[in-house]
Amino acid sequence: MTESFAQYNFQPFIQTALKKIGFKQPTPVQQRLIPLISKGKNVVGQAETGSGKTHAFLLPIVNTLDPKVQGVQAVITTPSRELAYQIYEAAKQLLESQAKLIVHNYVGGTDKKRQIEKLGHLQPQLVIGTPGRVHDLIKEHALDLHRVHYFVVDEADMTLDMGFLKDVDAIASVMPEQLQIMVFSATIPPKLQPFLRKYLSTPEIVKISNKTVISPTIKNWLLSTKGKSRNELIYKLLTMGEPYLALVFANTKTRVDELTDFLRSQGLRVAKLHGDLTPRERKQTMRAIQNLDYQFVVATDLAARGIDIKGISLVINDEIPRELEFFVHRVGRTGRNGLDGTAITLYSPADDAQITELEKLGIAFQPKVFRDGELVDTYQRDRRIHRHKQQESLDPKLRGLVKKEQKKRKPGYRKKIRRAISQEEQRKRKLERRNRH
């Protein structure tokens, strides 16, 4: 039986908001998490990007916020400003008809003094923000958390990687003991375990894996650089078709700058996204991308973790990410909502080990090569291994003949060897037919 949001008995204003947003059926992660969170369980959730986990925690939290209580009842932290803005916008959609329920967004790069002044007059029921700014407001005694019921740590592994886990720890330490904590993460690295043990008592661990590692709507291609310039190859890939919106991933900020400068020098209108941009620059760039002022975007992995850039039809990996789990996040930026997408990964022989590890994770690549200005199918990347296995499966006598044929001989001798192989195969087939009778 198909599940619907009606079974959760959310308040009427939430049901109305869901209809307006166009949400009809809960995703698998929502089906697993909403009942647990509604029952007051501490949760550790592992889910892929685009799984719907944001609404999995927002819906049950918003459903229980009390407009009569003028104080913070829920805090949600996330490591990047873009992610905080996205959760904030999702929360505002749900609270559109509830003027008495207030949600505020607190991130770095905004006017902290003004935020402190406003908090002195009115405390919101729901707080969403980056760990550093939320912690700053607590230290200034501006944010009062003594009535908090819910604490959500979103993208916990990214929070750890970016050095914000100390701030999250400090935030949790000033909250009431009777607290429901929800931690969401693509992976659970060992360095995250002490925090989980410190604050989460017997949590429900929910891991939702996609049925396929990469959506079947995505063509996942592998292109050998063969010693050619990556800049030139990427320019060729971007201009050989007409992508609606193309996203190129690089591993470092320096490489993003270098590649952006090159593509711009070739006449392309290119946006870039990385951590060194000022908050104003990042916000302006995101708005311009959403408005389709740019057809091409070059970014670090920050853009792969939850930033919702709609309409991406092409993803190019300038390099394989250092953390292999980021590969799925990158590729998952395209082929969304049932639309077709293409992901192209550039690689060199030095990347063979990483490609093999990705294949072990269940990621299938289709090798491609440039031919007459087009990308066409080519041989398997590990063709030598396959050839070796194929030869091992041959009859020992035939294998010996094949080895002889591989040696450098006169053309007439090669014909003789091929003829001998053919005759040997015919002889074996005759024997098999006789044995059947």
TIBASE-737332 format. One record per residue (C-alpha): residue in three letters; y, x, z. Coordinates in nm, 4 decimals. Each point is the difference from the previous one (the first is absolute). Layout:
    r         y         x         z
  Ala         Y         X         Z
...
This chain:
    r         y         x         z
  Met    0.0000    0.0000    0.0000
  Thr    0.3421    0.1330   -0.1001
  Glu    0.2211    0.0739    0.2986
  Ser    0.3638   -0.1075    0.0197
  Phe    0.2909    0.0720    0.2351
  Ala   -0.0202   -0.3606    0.1281
  Gln   -0.3021    0.0891    0.2168
  Tyr    0.2167    0.2252    0.2220
  Asn    0.2194   -0.2902    0.1183
  Phe    0.3228    0.1927   -0.0439
  Gln    0.3230   -0.1776    0.0886
  Pro    0.1414   -0.2254   -0.2754
  Phe    0.2842    0.2404   -0.0822
  Ile   -0.2551    0.2734   -0.0784
  Gln   -0.2087   -0.2310   -0.2200
  Thr    0.3165   -0.0914   -0.1903
  Ala    0.0958    0.3670   -0.0388
  Leu   -0.3491    0.0880   -0.1287
  Lys    0.0211   -0.2683   -0.2662
  Lys    0.3427    0.1226   -0.1057
  Ile   -0.1251    0.3597   -0.0231
  Gly   -0.3013   -0.1189   -0.2004
  Phe   -0.2698    0.1057    0.2488
  Lys   -0.2991   -0.2346   -0.0334
  Gln   -0.3056    0.1844    0.1277
  Pro   -0.0213    0.2793    0.2587
  Thr   -0.1201    0.3395   -0.1208
  Pro   -0.3187    0.1510    0.1525
  Val    0.2020    0.2113    0.2451
  Gln    0.1991   -0.3082    0.1080
  Gln   -0.3204   -0.2009    0.0471
  Arg   -0.1343    0.2698    0.2317
  Leu    0.3169    0.0830    0.1939
  Ile    0.1958   -0.3237    0.0479
  Pro   -0.2633   -0.1634    0.2278
  Leu   -0.0355    0.3199    0.2100
  Ile    0.3763    0.0453    0.0429
  Ser    0.0428   -0.3707    0.0772
  Lys   -0.2555    0.0403    0.2820
  Gly    0.2021    0.2829    0.1540
  Lys   -0.2326    0.2855   -0.0976
  Asn    0.1121    0.3599   -0.0336
  Val   -0.0742    0.1039   -0.3565
  Val   -0.0486    0.3178   -0.2014
  Gly    0.0051   -0.0983   -0.3658
  Gln   -0.0912    0.2163   -0.2966
  Ala    0.0905   -0.1499   -0.3359
  Glu    0.1034    0.1177   -0.3434
  Thr    0.3512   -0.0373   -0.1354
  Gly    0.0703   -0.3430   -0.1441
  Ser   -0.2612   -0.1665    0.2228
  Gly    0.2477   -0.2378    0.1662
  Lys   -0.0070    0.1600    0.3458
  Thr    0.3762   -0.0496    0.0540
  His   -0.0397   -0.3779    0.0120
  Ala   -0.3272    0.0417    0.1916
  Phe    0.2063    0.1072    0.3029
  Leu    0.3327   -0.1696   -0.0791
  Leu   -0.1392   -0.3534   -0.0245
  Pro   -0.1684   -0.0227    0.3434
  Ile    0.2918    0.1816    0.1671
  Val    0.2736   -0.2170   -0.1545
  Asn   -0.2083   -0.3091    0.0816
  Thr    0.0266    0.0707    0.3755
  Leu    0.3611    0.1200    0.0285
  Asp    0.1919   -0.2140    0.2474
  Pro    0.3567   -0.0882   -0.1127
  Lys    0.0887   -0.0992    0.3581
  Val   -0.0510    0.3566    0.1213
  Gln    0.2988    0.2182   -0.0884
  Gly   -0.1748    0.3348    0.0075
  Val   -0.2245    0.2314   -0.2003
  Gln   -0.3512   -0.1429   -0.0215
  Ala   -0.1461    0.2169   -0.2770
  Val    0.0633    0.3520   -0.1324
  Ile   -0.1297    0.1304   -0.3322
  Thr    0.0414    0.3676   -0.0909
  Thr   -0.0670    0.1591   -0.3365
  Pro    0.0706    0.3612   -0.1043
  Ser    0.2311   -0.0498   -0.2981
  Arg    0.3215   -0.1951   -0.0466
  Glu   -0.1309   -0.1601   -0.3191
  Leu   -0.3077   -0.1340    0.1774
  Ala    0.2165   -0.1293    0.2852
  Tyr    0.2248   -0.1837   -0.2467
  Gln   -0.3028   -0.1555   -0.1708
  Ile   -0.1475   -0.1315    0.3266
  Tyr    0.3470   -0.1209    0.1010
  Glu    0.0377   -0.1940   -0.3268
  Ala   -0.3492   -0.1508    0.0419
  Ala    0.0883   -0.1093    0.3555
  Lys    0.3302   -0.1548   -0.1157
  Gln   -0.1890   -0.2042   -0.2599
  Leu   -0.2220   -0.1453    0.2729
  Leu    0.2965   -0.0672    0.2321
  Glu    0.2330   -0.1408   -0.2654
  Ser    0.0173   -0.3475    0.1569
  Gln    0.0042    0.1246    0.3612
  Ala    0.3595    0.0952    0.0836
  Lys   -0.0794    0.0420    0.3716
  Leu   -0.2626    0.2657   -0.0672
  Ile    0.1755    0.3291   -0.0726
  Val   -0.1487    0.3075   -0.1679
  His    0.1853    0.3338   -0.0151
  Asn   -0.0771    0.3150   -0.1963
  Tyr    0.0781    0.3404    0.1521
  Val   -0.0421    0.3138   -0.2127
  Gly    0.1514    0.3457   -0.0149
  Gly    0.3124    0.0535   -0.2071
  Thr    0.1592   -0.3301    0.1117
  Asp    0.2883   -0.0557    0.2430
  Lys   -0.1587    0.0534    0.3415
  Lys    0.3222   -0.0581    0.1929
  Arg    0.0455   -0.3436   -0.1553
  Gln   -0.3650   -0.0852    0.0697
  Ile    0.0442    0.0913    0.3665
  Glu    0.3113   -0.2202    0.0245
  Lys   -0.1817   -0.2996   -0.1552
  Leu   -0.3018    0.0436    0.2274
  Gly    0.2358   -0.0196    0.2954
  His    0.0781   -0.3606   -0.1012
  Leu   -0.3325   -0.1161   -0.1438
  Gln   -0.3596    0.1249    0.0076
  Pro   -0.2197   -0.1029   -0.2974
  Gln   -0.3464   -0.1503    0.0496
  Leu   -0.1525    0.2255   -0.2681
  Val    0.0817    0.3681   -0.0535
  Ile   -0.1078    0.1936   -0.3095
  Gly    0.0940    0.3631   -0.0505
  Thr   -0.0785    0.3666   -0.0286
  Pro   -0.1303    0.1679    0.3190
  Gly    0.2951    0.2404    0.0324
  Arg    0.2721   -0.2646   -0.0089
  Val   -0.1873   -0.2464    0.2237
  His   -0.0548    0.2802    0.2539
  Asp    0.3704    0.0945   -0.0192
  Leu    0.1033   -0.3579    0.0817
  Ile   -0.2371   -0.0029    0.2983
  Lys    0.1436    0.3286    0.1308
  Glu    0.3502   -0.1470   -0.0303
  His   -0.1202   -0.2948    0.2164
  Ala    0.1030   -0.2293   -0.2864
  Leu   -0.3417   -0.1408   -0.0857
  Asp   -0.1662   -0.1915    0.2837
  Leu   -0.3789   -0.0019   -0.0345
  His   -0.1096   -0.1391    0.3373
  Arg   -0.1045   -0.3335   -0.1593
  Val   -0.1910    0.1432   -0.2960
  His   -0.3415   -0.1548   -0.0695
  Tyr   -0.0891    0.1714   -0.3301
  Phe    0.0246    0.3567   -0.1246
  Val   -0.1016    0.0814   -0.3574
  Val   -0.0338    0.3579   -0.1251
  Asp   -0.0174   -0.0232   -0.3783
  Glu   -0.1146    0.2903   -0.2225
  Ala   -0.1090    0.1985    0.3064
  Asp   -0.1432    0.2944   -0.1944
  Met    0.3258    0.0354   -0.1922
  Thr    0.1883   -0.0297    0.3317
  Leu   -0.2068    0.2921    0.1270
  Asp    0.0530    0.2071   -0.3166
  Met    0.3773   -0.0478    0.0139
  Gly    0.0195    0.1062    0.3649
  Phe    0.0968   -0.3391    0.1468
  Leu   -0.2995   -0.0566    0.2277
  Lys    0.1918    0.1405    0.3017
  Asp    0.2683   -0.2637   -0.0512
  Val   -0.2657   -0.2724   -0.0266
  Asp   -0.1592    0.1287    0.3214
  Ala    0.3389   -0.0084    0.1748
  Ile    0.0624   -0.3572   -0.1205
  Ala   -0.3402   -0.1206    0.1222
  Ser    0.0482    0.1666    0.3372
  Val    0.2955   -0.2244    0.0944
  Met   -0.1701   -0.3249   -0.0987
  Pro   -0.1741   -0.2370    0.2462
  Glu   -0.3644    0.0662    0.0907
  Gln   -0.1034   -0.3429   -0.1268
  Leu    0.0562    0.0868   -0.3620
  Gln   -0.1895   -0.0804   -0.3185
  Ile   -0.0076    0.3048   -0.2271
  Met   -0.0873    0.0072   -0.3685
  Val   -0.0396    0.3280   -0.1875
  Phe   -0.0360    0.0061   -0.3771
  Ser   -0.0923    0.3058   -0.1980
  Ala   -0.1591    0.0956   -0.3314
  Thr   -0.1949    0.2712    0.1843
  Ile   -0.0624    0.0812    0.3669
  Pro    0.0513    0.3780    0.0295
  Pro   -0.1275    0.1798    0.3148
  Lys    0.3563    0.0720    0.1213
  Leu    0.0615   -0.3739    0.0224
  Gln   -0.2923   -0.0587    0.2369
  Pro    0.1775    0.1064    0.3261
  Phe    0.2734   -0.2593   -0.0607
  Leu   -0.2572   -0.2724   -0.0689
  Arg   -0.1975    0.0863    0.3161
  Lys    0.3193    0.0058    0.2099
  Tyr    0.1325   -0.3437   -0.0952
  Leu   -0.2804   -0.2091   -0.1479
  Ser   -0.2663   -0.1326    0.2330
  Thr   -0.3186   -0.1016   -0.1862
  Pro    0.1758   -0.0798   -0.3274
  Glu   -0.1565   -0.1965   -0.2829
  Ile   -0.0484    0.2479   -0.2836
  Val    0.0244   -0.1689   -0.3384
  Lys   -0.0609    0.1938   -0.3193
  Ile    0.0521   -0.1786   -0.3282
  Ser   -0.1156    0.1886   -0.3072
  Asn    0.0835   -0.1141   -0.3486
  Lys   -0.3049   -0.0992   -0.2025
  Thr    0.0945    0.2708   -0.2457
  Val    0.1873    0.3160    0.0917
  Ile    0.2384   -0.0541   -0.2899
  Ser    0.0807   -0.3437   -0.1425
  Pro   -0.1944   -0.0832   -0.3178
  Thr    0.3342   -0.0854   -0.1609
  Ile    0.0927    0.3714    0.0051
  Lys   -0.0992    0.2473   -0.2713
  Asn   -0.0523    0.3256    0.1893
  Trp    0.0336    0.2914   -0.2423
  Leu   -0.0372    0.3756    0.0502
  Leu    0.1911    0.2411   -0.2229
  Ser   -0.0544    0.3767   -0.0025
  Thr    0.3213    0.2003   -0.0264
  Lys   -0.1843    0.2767   -0.1926
  Gly    0.2731    0.2448    0.0956
  Lys    0.2755   -0.2150   -0.1490
  Ser    0.3320   -0.0734    0.1713
  Arg   -0.0363   -0.2905    0.2433
  Asn    0.3629   -0.0938   -0.0642
  Glu   -0.0655   -0.0305   -0.3736
  Leu   -0.3240   -0.1937    0.0539
  Ile    0.1655   -0.2487    0.2355
  Tyr    0.2902   -0.0506   -0.2413
  Lys   -0.2513   -0.0649   -0.2795
  Leu   -0.1953   -0.2486    0.2141
  Leu    0.3159   -0.1864    0.1014
  Thr    0.1316   -0.0320   -0.3542
  Met   -0.3153   -0.0579   -0.2065
  Gly   -0.0153   -0.3646    0.1081
  Glu    0.2429   -0.2497    0.1441
  Pro   -0.0755   -0.0345    0.3738
  Tyr    0.1734   -0.2850    0.1784
  Leu    0.0539    0.2354    0.2945
  Ala   -0.1577    0.3433    0.0444
  Leu   -0.0440    0.1807    0.3331
  Val   -0.0684    0.3758    0.0052
  Phe   -0.1285    0.1581    0.3207
  Ala    0.0625    0.3617    0.0990
  Asn   -0.1146    0.1757    0.3167
  Thr    0.3312    0.1513    0.1138
  Lys    0.3692   -0.0882    0.0063
  Thr    0.0748    0.3180   -0.1988
  Arg   -0.2413   -0.1047   -0.2726
  Val    0.1524   -0.3513   -0.0110
  Asp    0.3454    0.1543   -0.0515
  Glu   -0.1294    0.2412   -0.2658
  Leu   -0.1884   -0.2674   -0.1959
  Thr    0.2861   -0.2502    0.0255
  Asp    0.2474    0.2570   -0.1328
  Phe   -0.2304    0.0826   -0.2928
  Leu   -0.0595   -0.3631   -0.0979
  Arg    0.3710   -0.0762    0.0252
  Ser    0.0722    0.3016   -0.2254
  Gln   -0.2284   -0.1661   -0.2573
  Gly    0.2173   -0.3099    0.0033
  Leu   -0.2048   -0.2229    0.2319
  Arg    0.1663   -0.2105    0.2697
  Val   -0.1983    0.1033    0.3075
  Ala    0.0267   -0.0965    0.3674
  Lys   -0.1380    0.2201    0.2754
  Leu   -0.1259   -0.0823    0.3485
  His   -0.0674    0.2516    0.2760
  Gly    0.0853    0.0706    0.3623
  Asp    0.3128    0.2095   -0.0608
  Leu    0.2002   -0.2876   -0.1439
  Thr    0.2602   -0.1488    0.2341
  Pro   -0.0687   -0.3550    0.1253
  Arg    0.2737   -0.1314   -0.2268
  Glu   -0.1445    0.1834   -0.3030
  Arg   -0.3494   -0.1284    0.0706
  Lys    0.1186   -0.3581    0.0444
  Gln    0.2101    0.0131   -0.3182
  Thr   -0.2888    0.1531   -0.1950
  Met   -0.2482   -0.2628    0.1188
  Arg    0.2420   -0.2784   -0.0916
  Ala    0.0548    0.1519   -0.3465
  Ile   -0.3775    0.0296   -0.0548
  Gln   -0.0541   -0.3619    0.1034
  Asn    0.2770   -0.1016   -0.2428
  Leu   -0.1827    0.1935   -0.2784
  Asp    0.2933    0.2373   -0.0500
  Tyr   -0.2662    0.2720   -0.0291
  Gln   -0.3193    0.0044   -0.2053
  Phe   -0.1263    0.3245    0.1566
  Val   -0.0290    0.1038    0.3667
  Val   -0.1089    0.3385    0.1390
  Ala   -0.1027   -0.0053    0.3668
  Thr   -0.1850    0.1670    0.2837
  Asp   -0.2815   -0.1807    0.1819
  Leu    0.2501   -0.1866    0.2190
  Ala    0.0297   -0.2491   -0.2864
  Ala   -0.3770   -0.0551   -0.0038
  Arg   -0.0223   -0.1297    0.3550
  Gly    0.1028   -0.3623   -0.0007
  Ile    0.3186    0.0145   -0.2051
  Asp   -0.0244   -0.3006   -0.2275
  Ile    0.1369    0.0901   -0.3430
  Lys   -0.0971   -0.2912   -0.2225
  Gly   -0.1107    0.0267   -0.3611
  Ile   -0.1349    0.3570   -0.0077
  Ser   -0.2190    0.0244   -0.3104
  Leu   -0.0544    0.3774   -0.0014
  Val   -0.0642    0.2540    0.2770
  Ile   -0.0166    0.3727   -0.0739
  Asn   -0.1232    0.2568    0.2517
  Asp    0.1747    0.3300   -0.0724
  Glu   -0.2488    0.1512    0.2448
  Ile   -0.2861   -0.1266    0.2122
  Pro    0.1392   -0.0822    0.3471
  Arg   -0.0780    0.2472    0.2776
  Glu   -0.1341   -0.2834    0.2131
  Leu   -0.2584   -0.1641   -0.2248
  Glu    0.0351   -0.3456    0.1584
  Phe    0.3507   -0.0115   -0.1477
  Phe   -0.1601   -0.0120   -0.3461
  Val   -0.1044   -0.3629    0.0473
  His    0.3464   -0.0895    0.1334
  Arg    0.1623    0.1601   -0.3039
  Val   -0.2247   -0.1609   -0.2590
  Gly    0.0211   -0.3323    0.1846
  Arg    0.3697   -0.0268   -0.0891
  Thr   -0.1064   -0.1321   -0.3419
  Gly   -0.2470   -0.2699   -0.1046
  Arg    0.1237   -0.2375    0.2709
  Asn   -0.0192   -0.3799    0.0071
  Gly   -0.2671   -0.0020   -0.2693
  Leu    0.2189    0.1811   -0.2550
  Asp   -0.1292    0.2943   -0.2031
  Gly    0.1102    0.3505    0.0899
  Thr   -0.0671    0.3596   -0.0984
  Ala   -0.0239    0.3058    0.2262
  Ile   -0.0084    0.3489   -0.1515
  Thr   -0.0799    0.3085    0.2078
  Leu    0.0776    0.3488   -0.1307
  Tyr   -0.2448    0.2686    0.1061
  Ser   -0.0948    0.3613   -0.0631
  Pro   -0.3309    0.1849    0.0630
  Ala    0.1297    0.0932    0.3466
  Asp   -0.0058   -0.3715    0.0898
  Asp   -0.3717   -0.0499   -0.0729
  Ala   -0.1001   -0.0041    0.3678
  Gln    0.2587   -0.2677    0.0836
  Ile   -0.1030   -0.2126   -0.2977
  Thr   -0.3616    0.0242    0.1160
  Glu    0.1004   -0.1116    0.3518
  Leu    0.1860   -0.3005   -0.1437
  Glu   -0.3074   -0.0898   -0.2049
  Lys   -0.2090    0.0147    0.3171
  Leu    0.2379   -0.2605    0.1476
  Gly   -0.1021   -0.2323   -0.2823
  Ile    0.2947    0.0646   -0.2315
  Ala   -0.1045    0.0001   -0.3649
  Phe    0.2079    0.1853   -0.2587
  Gln    0.0079   -0.0354   -0.3768
  Pro    0.0750    0.3446   -0.1509
  Lys    0.2602   -0.0057   -0.2761
  Val    0.1392    0.2493   -0.2485
  Phe    0.2995    0.0022   -0.2360
  Arg   -0.1050   -0.0343   -0.3639
  Asp    0.2460   -0.0680   -0.2832
  Gly    0.2630   -0.1046    0.2523
  Glu   -0.2275   -0.2487    0.1753
  Leu   -0.2123    0.0039    0.3146
  Val   -0.3654   -0.0392   -0.0932
  Asp   -0.3285    0.0119    0.1929
  Thr   -0.1573    0.3402    0.0401
  Tyr   -0.3126    0.1571    0.1489
  Gln   -0.0956   -0.0236    0.3639
  Arg    0.1839    0.2480    0.2197
  Asp   -0.3282    0.1359    0.1365
  Arg   -0.1655    0.0092   -0.3416
  Arg   -0.1651    0.3369    0.0683
  Ile   -0.1829   -0.1425    0.3019
  His   -0.1135   -0.3016   -0.2022
  Arg   -0.1161    0.2247   -0.2830
  His   -0.1982    0.2122    0.2467
  Lys   -0.1672   -0.3113    0.1475
  Gln   -0.0790   -0.1294   -0.3487
  Gln   -0.1699    0.3252   -0.0929
  Glu   -0.1985    0.0051    0.3232
  Ser   -0.1393   -0.3441   -0.0867
  Leu   -0.1448    0.1338   -0.3269
  Asp   -0.3615    0.0961   -0.0428
  Pro   -0.0420    0.3726    0.0915
  Lys   -0.1032    0.0841   -0.3550
  Leu    0.3017   -0.1807   -0.1467
  Arg    0.2276    0.1656    0.2569
  Gly   -0.1202    0.3370   -0.1211
  Leu    0.0769   -0.0947   -0.3589
  Val    0.3484   -0.1183    0.1001
  Lys    0.0677    0.3297    0.1730
  Lys   -0.1108    0.1854   -0.3122
  Glu    0.2316   -0.2152   -0.2116
  Gln    0.2943    0.0868    0.2234
  Lys   -0.0403    0.3678   -0.0747
  Lys    0.2021    0.1432   -0.2862
  Arg   -0.2308    0.0052   -0.3026
  Lys    0.0323   -0.0202   -0.3757
  Pro    0.0757   -0.3508   -0.1363
  Gly   -0.3480   -0.0259   -0.1596
  Tyr   -0.1656    0.0756    0.3321
  Arg    0.1983   -0.2749    0.1737
  Lys   -0.1261   -0.2508   -0.2577
  Lys   -0.3544    0.1076    0.0725
  Ile    0.0507   -0.0467    0.3733
  Arg    0.1488   -0.3484   -0.0478
  Arg   -0.2901   -0.0899   -0.2318
  Ala   -0.2480    0.1239    0.2584
  Ile    0.1640   -0.2095    0.2712
  Ser   -0.0134   -0.3049   -0.2273
  Gln   -0.3667    0.0587   -0.0796
  Glu   -0.0842    0.0470    0.3687
  Glu    0.1738   -0.3276    0.0878
  Gln   -0.1911   -0.1820   -0.2782
  Arg   -0.3288    0.1438    0.1254
  Lys    0.0738   -0.1223    0.3554
  Arg    0.0847   -0.3501   -0.1243
  Lys   -0.3310   -0.0189   -0.1908
  Leu   -0.1908    0.1029    0.3128
  Glu    0.1807   -0.2677    0.2041
  Arg   -0.0900   -0.2692   -0.2579
  Arg   -0.3654    0.1053    0.0048
  Asn   -0.0110   -0.0091    0.3793
  Arg    0.1311   -0.3588   -0.0017
  His   -0.2998   -0.1036   -0.2125
